[in-house]
Amino acid sequence: MPVGGGPPSGPPPSGGAIDPESGLLPDLDDRIRAARILLVDDEPANVRFIEHILRRAGYAEVVGTSDSSEAVPLFHAHKPDLILLDLQMPGLDGFAIMERLRPEITADGFLPVLVLTGDTSAEAKQRALSRGAMDFLGKPFDAVELQLRIHNLLHTRLLHRALASQNQELEERVRERTSELHEALSRAEEASRAKTKFLSVMSHELRTPLTGIISHAELLGSEVCGPLTTLQHEGVTRISSAGWHLANLIQEILDFASGVGTTEKLRPESFDAAELASEALGIVASAAAERSLRLTLIPPPEAVSMFTDPTRVRRILLNLLSNAIKFTPRGEIRLRVLRTAAAVTFRVEDDGIGIAPEHLGRIWDPFWQVEDPLTRREGGAGLGLSVVRSQAQLLGAALGVESRLGAGSAFSVTFRAAQNA
Ligand code: ADP
């Protein structure tokens, strides 16, 4: 039967009297004294003596028993922070009690068992240690030493529980923050998808009437509907050139909106690299002529056959060439086709304004432009290079850029040997 103390009234909070939620410092000693202690010793006199020492030292929650069969039920009723356990007892001995309580002791993290024993042999110590004991005190023991050991073990338990609770709190915060970030990310992705869809729908809507405007302006310009005065001719030419400018811009937005991850399929086929380059130069020839820029194709010494989607390669080259034309006030634009054993590279070089080193990292971002879009002279939505990047990614091609402010730029796109036939 229990000697002295008795279990506290009402169901004890799980995991002992030490509050893992509270901080450590202000009343550490009070917390240690508030700890619950279970004492099991088959000698009633020992139980009374130890209880007396502990109560005098300020420990209020001490439950003792000299009947070892009560140890496990008392443990569950009392939820101690520390167990003082005799080893040699009739019936259930200290080893058996530790064995029965092993799951609880292990699950707790740090539940100290202080063994009080007359048998201080190495073998007894080893057995007790392997069953979860944390410390030993040989009988007969010194009261001060007993108090010190108890104090230290409880102190360590308190620190341990505070640490565990802080860890738990941190983990909780990390979990909350991660889930907030996931939500924010999916909201941002949703918004980005909505924006892209809007761009795509608007571009389609704009393209239809624009095609009508351009074709009618060209029809009038060709004078099949009747002769035009010089002024009228100039007017329709302007309508059609402004129309083409808008049409290009809309195409750029559509290309951007149908970037990587869309349903558009790759259509790989064999083609000659230099021929494709020459075709792209032909498309931008009039824009270059308008600015008196020379366009030069530097082909490889021998024909180079490639196997990839030529429409997308053409789109990349056209974007790079029209940038080169846009940002080169005078001089030459060169399109080189280079062949090495492992790759084919298209390189668009210009003698233009160049790009400052601090801007080179951002030029591929959508809508990003070196100059303020509201004040700059050149047109464009800032999407050309981002389209180049998404198309290159889709084709598995590598991009490169070298540039010197005031001296010109060179953009390259490289296809590995596997894409060349
Ligand atoms: P856009 O040409 O429509 O402005 P891009 O995405 O094609 O958009 O290019 C982004 C920016 O990179 C351009 O606004 C320009 O500032 C810079 N840039 C691109 N190509 C060149 C080039 N060849 N020479 C100088 N600057 C360039």
Boltz pocket constraint, residues with backbone or C-beta under 6 A from the ligand:
constraints:
  - pocket:
      binder: B
      contacts: [[A, 319], [A, 320], [A, 323], [A, 324], [A, 327], [A, 350], [A, 352], [A, 353], [A, 354], [A, 355], [A, 363], [A, 364], [A, 365], [A, 367], [A, 368], [A, 369], [A, 370], [A, 371], [A, 379], [A, 380], [A, 381], [A, 382], [A, 383], [A, 384], [A, 385], [A, 386], [A, 409]]
      max_distance: 6.0
